[in-house]
Amino acid sequence: MATIYKILGQSAPAATTEVDLYTVPAATDAVVSTITVCNRGTASGTYRIYVAVAGAAAANQQYLVYDANLALLDSIAVKMTPEVRASKYGEQFTLYLEERRASEN
């Protein structure tokens, strides 16, 4: 089967909102090599990324990133580990963004 490279999902969720960024269709495999997070808000913030294995609710072992800081107008590319890239049963990549209050800066 040919390898097809494409953008699997994009989102600009409101602060403190959990969003399913991509769901792997049934009978399909997907490999995610990088997730890029950009803070376009008005303050620094934090973000979380987890893989929902077989549609399960978020659990500690599913988090790839948890409450990582991201400065105002900054971005970061999160590279997936070989184990996550090789996984065939991570069905959803979920992104959670939280904008910090100005008093926490």
N, C-alpha and C positions, 0 to 999 in steps of 0.2 A: 504494500500500500504506500502511496506517495505521502510524503510529509508536507503538510500545508501549514504555513505560518500565518497567524492572524491575531488581531486583537479580540480577546474573548469577552471583555466587558469594560464598561466605563460607567462611572457614577459620580455624582456630586451631592451626596446626602447632606441633610441638615445636621447640625451638631447633635450629639448624643443619639444618633439614629443608627440602628443596625440594618445593613442592606445585604441581600444575597447578590453578590457581584456576578457569579457565573454558576450555572448548574450544568453538569455534564449530562447530555441526553442519554437515554437508555441505550444499551448495546453499543456504546461509544466510549472510547478512551480519549483523554485529553492530557497534555503535558503542559504545565505552567512553569516557565523558567524564571520569570521576573514579575513582580508586582510593583508598580510605581505609585507612591502616595505623594500628593502635593497639597500643601496648606495654603489655600487662597483666602483664608479668613482674615480677620482684623486683629488677631492675637495668636500667640503660640498655642499649641494644642497637643493632644495625644491621640494615638490611633491603636487599633487592635486588628489583627488578621487571624482568622482560624479556618480550618478545613472541617466541614461537617461531614464526617464519615458516615455513609449510608443514611444521610438525612438526620443524624442524631443532633440533639441539642448541644450547645457549646459545653465542653469539658476541658479541664486544665491541659490534658495531653494533646488536645487538638489545636491549641494556640501556636501560631508561628511567631507572632509578635503580640505583646501585651502591654498596653499603656506606654508605648514608646513616645518620647517627646519629639515634636516637630515644630521648629521655629516658624514664625510668621514669614510667609512668602518663600518657604523653603520646600524642597522635595527630596525624596529618597527612593532609591530602587532597592527593593527587597529581593534578594536572590533566593530561590527555593533550594533547600538541601537536596542532595541526591535521593534520600529516602522519600521525600515528598514528591519530587519529580517522577520517581519510579512508581509511585502509588497509582493503582488503577481504580481504587474505590473511594477516593475523596470526591464527593458529589457536589459540594457547594463550597465556594470561597466566599466568606462573609467578611465584610469590612465594617468596622465600627469607628467612628470619628467623634472625638469629644473636644470641643473648643474650651480652652481654659478661660477662667474669669480674669479680667485685667488685674485684679488684686493679687493673683498668684504669680505674676511675672517677676 
